[in-house]
Amino acid sequence: MGRMLFLASVRNATGRAQAALDAWEMPSGQCGIYCSADRIRILVAVTGMSYGGYVINYTVIFSNFSAVGLERSCGVLAELIGPPSEVKDGNLVWRRDSLTLFKIIVVDVSSWTAIDVDSGKFLGEWLFWLSPFDLSVNYTLILAGINWDVPAGLTPNLSGIVGYVLYLNASNTAPKDYVVGGAKIEKARTLAAYSYPLLYVYQKVLKGGRVSEEFKSSLRRYGCSVVQHPNSTVEVLCETFLKAAARVGQWKAWKVVPISMWVDPSYYQTLAAVKYGDLYLAMFPIDFYVFVYDRQTGLLLEASHDPSIESWWGYAIIPSAYLTFGNYTLSFTALNGLINITLVETNVPLHTPSLGSAGKVEADFAYALLAVLAALLLLVSITKRWK
């Protein structure tokens, strides 16, 4: 059966190895956790097909794991990994030679949604290889995750939770070539998907003033344009994003719902809410990610924080929607660092289109077979950003 393996490490400016994880945060409203691990392995194993999709064992393994709970009331971690090793200076302390967390996930082959088998919760779309639909179009949107424990207010009368959306445009490629198991994948063969950085898809600000060229340039990759009128009114319009939203709503299990409002007499905007059934998601731009895929096989080649955009919070954070326990979503944080995941080995033939082909939305037998047989080995490095 197929599998994907991630290895994590941290190197400082001198090249010396450090702990693979600086901090692992639980929901801030519950407790604060500082953790470290010498190595983190993330194993994604396709074990078969059932429930109308791929059955996947998603496992995270921490080597030489330690954690300190800043509050005595932090019972969430104890529920996940057992009682603490000791109580020191009023703090809970955990030490484990090896810590393993796992989930069984089903990926629906018709909609590409990832579902937690234990809870039945929708976790967003599967990210480790693209669906045939996403490979067949010029631009598309991917629901990269849902943070069930973070509420979001969309309007005074409409609330929901936080979701993360990737915008993929076939004309956006990676800036470099990749070598996977000795096979070279040139940058022209890649697809780059970026996390959408805005809460809105249209904005009009009266007397908005001057907009920097850097801001205009950064928005072009998302299909957005900035117009400055002679009277200082500024408009931001994301037409390509809206076209992609209209297209995915015809095939995927979720859709984008525009919500327009006057924020104040000089500020009008249209929010882009994600609607899945009766659930509303706010596309909150908590951080900036780049996902690079192979356009022939659909395989994920690299996932990283965008080095061209400064993290909003000063550190890199990846909420792991695939590790949702109850109402809690774990977040992996590298303090003042960049998290990077790179594919280094696979048994999927990289010289032929294996996991999807242009113009096919349905999952054919060859697609399903090769997806089950996919074995991926990925190297995760967290490189410190020094200024």
C-alpha positions in Angstrom: 0.0 0.0 0.0 1.1 3.6 -0.6 2.6 5.8 2.0 4.1 9.3 2.5 6.8 10.0 5.0 7.9 13.4 6.3 11.1 14.0 8.3 11.6 17.2 10.2 14.7 19.0 11.4 15.8 22.5 12.4 19.0 24.2 11.5 20.2 27.6 12.7 22.4 30.1 10.8 25.6 28.1 11.5 24.0 24.9 10.1 23.9 23.1 13.4 20.9 21.0 14.1 18.4 22.1 16.7 15.1 20.7 18.0 12.7 19.9 15.1 9.9 21.7 16.8 10.2 25.0 18.7 6.6 25.1 19.9 3.5 23.0 19.5 0.4 25.1 20.4 -2.9 23.8 21.6 -5.9 26.2 21.4 -4.9 29.4 23.3 -8.2 29.5 25.1 -7.4 26.1 26.7 -3.7 26.1 27.5 -0.3 27.1 26.3 2.2 24.3 25.4 5.9 24.6 24.7 7.3 21.4 23.1 10.4 20.2 21.4 11.4 17.1 19.4 14.6 16.0 17.8 12.8 14.6 14.8 9.2 14.6 13.5 8.0 12.0 11.0 4.6 12.3 9.3 3.5 9.1 7.7 0.6 9.0 5.2 -0.3 5.5 4.3 -3.0 4.5 1.9 -4.4 1.3 3.2 -7.1 0.6 0.7 -10.4 1.8 -0.6 -13.7 1.9 1.3 -16.6 4.3 2.1 -16.4 5.5 -1.5 -12.8 6.7 -1.2 -9.2 6.1 -0.2 -8.6 5.0 3.4 -5.5 6.7 4.7 -3.6 6.3 8.0 -2.2 9.7 8.9 0.4 9.4 11.6 2.7 11.9 13.3 5.7 10.5 15.2 7.8 12.7 17.5 11.2 11.4 18.6 12.6 12.5 22.0 9.5 14.5 22.7 9.2 16.9 25.7 6.5 19.4 26.6 5.7 21.9 29.4 2.1 22.9 30.1 2.0 26.5 31.3 -1.3 26.0 33.1 -2.3 23.2 35.5 -5.7 23.2 33.8 -4.2 22.0 30.5 -6.0 18.6 30.4 -6.2 18.5 26.6 -2.6 17.2 26.1 -3.1 14.7 28.9 -6.1 13.3 27.0 -4.0 12.8 23.9 -0.7 11.4 25.3 -1.5 10.3 28.8 -0.5 11.8 32.3 2.5 14.0 32.6 5.9 12.7 33.7 6.1 15.1 36.6 4.9 18.4 38.0 7.6 21.0 38.3 7.2 24.5 39.7 3.5 24.3 39.1 3.8 23.2 35.5 2.9 19.9 33.9 5.9 18.2 32.2 5.8 15.4 29.7 8.8 13.4 28.4 8.5 10.6 25.8 11.2 8.8 23.9 8.6 8.5 21.1 5.2 10.0 20.8 2.7 8.8 18.1 -0.6 10.5 17.1 -2.7 9.0 14.3 -5.9 9.4 12.5 -7.9 7.4 9.9 -9.0 9.7 7.1 -11.1 8.9 4.1 -10.6 10.9 0.9 -13.8 10.9 -1.2 -12.8 10.2 -4.8 -15.8 12.2 -6.2 -15.2 15.4 -4.3 -11.7 15.0 -2.9 -12.9 15.9 0.6 -11.0 14.5 3.6 -13.2 13.1 6.4 -12.2 12.1 9.9 -13.5 8.6 10.3 -13.8 8.8 14.1 -15.9 12.0 14.2 -17.2 12.2 10.7 -16.0 15.8 10.4 -15.1 17.4 7.1 -11.4 18.4 7.3 -11.0 20.2 4.0 -9.6 18.8 0.8 -6.8 16.2 0.4 -3.5 18.1 -0.2 -0.9 15.5 -0.9 -1.9 15.0 -4.5 -4.3 17.0 -6.7 -7.6 15.8 -7.9 -8.2 15.2 -11.6 -10.5 18.2 -11.6 -7.8 20.6 -10.2 -5.3 19.2 -12.7 -7.6 19.8 -15.7 -8.4 23.5 -15.2 -6.4 26.7 -15.7 -7.2 28.0 -12.2 -9.0 26.6 -9.2 -9.5 26.9 -5.4 -8.5 24.2 -2.8 -10.0 24.2 0.7 -6.7 23.4 2.5 -8.1 23.0 6.0 -10.6 23.8 8.7 -9.9 25.0 12.2 -13.0 23.8 14.1 -12.0 25.4 17.4 -11.5 28.9 16.1 -14.8 30.9 15.7 -15.1 33.7 13.1 -17.7 36.4 12.8 -18.6 37.1 9.1 -21.2 39.7 9.7 -23.0 40.9 12.9 -25.6 38.3 12.3 -23.6 35.5 10.8 -20.9 33.5 12.5 -18.8 30.5 11.5 -15.3 29.1 11.9 -11.9 29.6 10.3 -10.9 27.9 7.0 -7.9 28.1 4.7 -8.0 28.4 0.9 -5.3 27.9 -1.7 -5.5 29.6 -5.1 -4.0 27.6 -7.9 -3.3 29.2 -11.3 -1.7 26.9 -14.0 0.4 29.8 -15.2 2.1 30.1 -11.8 5.2 27.8 -11.6 7.9 27.3 -8.9 11.1 29.3 -9.2 13.3 26.2 -9.2 13.6 22.6 -10.5 13.1 19.6 -8.3 14.9 16.2 -8.1 12.8 13.4 -6.8 14.5 10.0 -6.4 16.9 10.9 -9.2 14.2 12.1 -11.6 14.5 15.8 -12.5 11.2 17.8 -12.6 11.8 21.1 -14.3 10.1 24.2 -13.0 8.1 24.5 -16.2 6.3 21.3 -15.2 5.3 22.6 -11.8 2.1 24.3 -10.5 2.2 26.7 -7.6 -0.8 27.3 -5.3 -0.7 30.1 -2.8 -2.8 30.6 0.3 -5.3 33.4 -0.3 -4.1 36.4 1.8 -7.3 38.5 2.0 -10.7 38.3 3.8 -12.4 39.9 0.8 -12.6 39.6 -3.0 -13.7 43.2 -3.6 -12.9 46.3 -1.6 -13.6 50.0 -2.3 -12.1 52.6 0.0 -12.9 56.3 -0.5 -9.9 58.5 -0.2 -7.8 55.4 0.2 -4.5 57.1 -0.7 -1.6 55.6 -2.5 -1.1 51.9 -2.8 2.5 50.5 -3.0 3.7 48.6 -6.0 4.7 45.7 -3.8 1.1 45.3 -2.6 -0.1 45.4 -6.2 2.4 42.9 -7.3 1.7 40.5 -4.5 -2.0 40.5 -5.3 -1.5 39.7 -9.0 -0.6 36.1 -8.2 -4.1 35.7 -6.8 -5.9 37.1 -9.8 -6.5 40.5 -8.1 -6.0 44.0 -9.4 -5.7 47.3 -7.7 -7.2 50.4 -9.3 -6.4 53.9 -8.0 -8.8 56.6 -9.1 -7.9 60.3 -9.5 -10.1 61.2 -6.5 -7.9 58.9 -4.3 -10.5 56.1 -4.2 -8.9 52.7 -4.2 -10.6 49.5 -5.5 -9.3 46.0 -5.1 -11.0 43.5 -7.4 -10.3 39.7 -7.6 -12.1 38.7 -10.8 -10.1 35.6 -11.5 -10.6 34.3 -8.0 -14.4 34.8 -8.4 -14.3 32.9 -11.7 -12.5 30.0 -10.0 -15.0 30.1 -7.2 -17.9 29.8 -9.6 -16.2 26.8 -11.2 -15.4 24.9 -8.1 -18.9 25.4 -6.8 -20.2 23.2 -9.7 -18.0 20.2 -8.7 -16.7 20.4 -5.2 -18.6 19.8 -1.9 -18.2 23.5 -0.9 -18.7 26.8 -2.6 -17.8 30.5 -2.1 -20.6 32.8 -1.0 -19.9 36.6 -1.5 -21.1 38.8 1.3 -21.2 42.5 0.6 -21.5 45.3 3.1 -20.5 48.9 4.0 -18.1 48.6 6.9 -18.3 52.4 7.3 -19.5 55.3 5.1 -16.1 55.3 3.3 -15.4 51.6 3.2 -17.3 49.0 1.1 -16.2 45.4 0.7 -17.3 41.9 -0.4 -16.2 39.1 1.8 -15.6 35.6 0.4 -17.2 33.1 2.8 -16.9 29.3 2.2 -20.1 27.4 2.6 -20.1 23.7 3.3 -23.7 22.4 3.9 -24.9 24.6 6.8 -21.4 25.5 7.9 -19.8 28.9 7.0 -16.0 29.5 7.0 -14.1 32.7 7.0 -11.1 32.6 4.8 -8.8 34.0 7.5 -5.3 34.7 6.2 -3.4 33.5 9.3 -0.2 32.8 7.4 1.2 32.6 3.9 1.9 29.2 2.2 3.1 27.9 -1.1 2.2 24.5 -2.3 4.1 23.2 -5.4 2.7 20.3 -7.4 3.8 18.2 -10.4 1.4 19.1 -13.2 1.8 15.6 -14.7 1.2 13.4 -11.7 -0.4 15.8 -9.3 2.0 14.9 -6.6 2.9 17.4 -3.9 6.6 18.4 -4.4 6.9 21.0 -1.8 4.9 22.9 0.8 6.4 25.8 2.6 5.9 29.3 4.0 6.2 31.9 1.3 9.7 33.4 1.9 8.8 36.6 -0.1 6.1 37.6 2.4 6.7 38.2 6.1 4.7 36.1 8.5 1.9 38.1 10.1 2.7 36.7 13.5 6.5 36.8 13.3 6.6 33.0 13.3 5.5 30.2 11.1 2.4 28.2 12.0 0.7 25.3 10.2 -2.7 24.2 11.6 -2.9 20.4 11.0 -6.6 19.9 10.2 -5.8 16.2 9.7 -5.0 16.0 13.4 -8.3 17.2 14.8 -9.3 15.6 18.1 -12.8 16.4 19.2 -13.1 20.2 18.7 -9.4 20.8 18.9 -7.1 21.3 16.0 -3.3 21.0 16.7 -1.0 23.8 15.4 2.7 23.3 14.7 4.7 26.4 15.2 8.3 27.3 14.5 9.3 30.4 16.3 10.8 33.0 13.9 11.3 30.3 11.3 10.2 28.9 8.0 8.6 25.4 7.7 9.4 23.5 4.5 8.3 20.1 3.2 10.0 18.6 0.1 9.3 15.4 -1.8 12.5 13.4 -2.2 11.4 9.9 -3.3 8.3 8.1 -4.7 7.5 4.9 -6.6 4.9 6.7 -8.7 6.4 6.9 -12.3 7.3 10.6 -12.8 7.7 10.3 -16.5 4.0 9.6 -17.3 0.8 11.3 -16.0 -0.2 8.8 -13.3 -2.6 10.4 -10.8 -4.8 12.4 -13.1 -5.0 13.7 -16.6 -6.4 16.8 -18.2 -10.1 16.8 -19.1 -11.0 14.0 -16.7 -13.0 14.8 -13.6 -13.9 11.2 -12.7 -11.4 8.9 -10.9 -10.6 6.1 -13.3 -9.1 2.7 -12.4 -5.5 3.7 -13.2 -5.8 6.8 -11.1 -7.1 4.9 -8.1 -4.6 2.1 -8.5 -1.6 4.4 -8.6 -2.9 6.5 -5.8 -3.1 3.4 -3.6 0.4 2.3 -4.6 2.0 5.8 -4.1 4.9 5.7 -1.7 6.3 9.1 -0.9 9.3 10.1 1.2 9.5 13.8 2.1 12.1 15.8 3.9 10.8 18.6 6.1 13.3 21.2 7.1 12.6 24.2 9.2 15.1 26.9 8.3 15.6 29.8 10.7 15.0 33.2 9.3 17.7 35.6 10.4 17.6 39.3 9.8 
